[in-house]
Amino acid sequence: MLDEFWANASTSYKVLVFSAMGLIAVGLILSIVGNTSGNQGLAMASLPVIGVGLLLHVGGLVVRGQKIRKGYKK
């Protein structure tokens, strides 16, 4: 079922998912670099980046749930 959904998913959903993963990864890298170098400003700046990535991830879950729900109604 997962393969079918991804193959038939819209481009906007795929962009949303990859954007979320990218922002979370960038935020984690910034956090690691900031904490290992002692740069507290960089470490704190990484938190909103991770937060936006998580919000996009939740948005992707909502989009996916709506599409699956529409599929059941047909």
C-alpha positions in Angstrom: 0.0 0.0 0.0 2.9 2.4 0.7 4.4 1.9 -2.7 1.0 2.5 -4.4 0.5 5.7 -2.4 3.9 7.1 -3.1 3.6 6.3 -6.8 0.3 8.0 -7.1 1.0 10.9 -4.7 0.8 14.4 -6.0 3.9 16.5 -6.7 3.0 19.0 -4.0 2.8 16.2 -1.4 6.2 14.9 -2.4 7.7 18.4 -2.2 6.1 18.8 1.2 7.6 15.6 2.5 11.1 16.2 1.1 11.1 19.8 2.4 10.2 18.6 5.9 12.9 16.0 5.9 15.4 18.6 4.5 14.6 21.2 7.1 14.7 18.7 10.0 18.1 17.5 8.7 19.5 21.0 8.4 18.2 21.9 11.8 19.9 18.9 13.4 23.2 19.6 11.7 23.0 23.2 12.8 22.3 22.0 16.4 25.2 19.6 16.4 27.6 22.2 15.0 26.4 24.8 17.4 26.6 22.6 20.4 30.0 21.1 19.6 31.6 24.5 18.8 30.0 26.2 21.8 28.1 28.6 19.6 24.9 28.9 21.6 23.3 31.3 19.1 23.6 28.8 16.3 22.3 26.0 18.5 19.2 28.1 19.4 18.7 29.2 15.8 18.4 25.5 14.9 15.3 25.0 17.0 12.9 27.0 14.7 14.3 25.3 11.7 13.5 21.9 13.2 10.1 23.2 14.3 9.2 24.3 10.8 10.3 20.9 9.5 8.1 19.2 12.0 5.1 21.4 11.1 5.6 20.6 7.4 5.8 16.9 8.4 2.4 17.2 10.2 1.0 19.0 7.2 2.1 16.1 5.0 0.3 13.7 7.3 -2.8 15.7 7.0 -2.6 15.8 3.2 -2.0 12.1 3.1 -4.9 11.3 5.5 -7.3 13.4 3.4 -6.3 11.7 0.2 -6.7 8.2 1.8 -10.1 9.3 3.3 -11.3 10.5 -0.1 -10.2 7.1 -1.6 -12.4 5.2 0.9 -15.4 7.3 0.1 -15.3 6.4 -3.6 
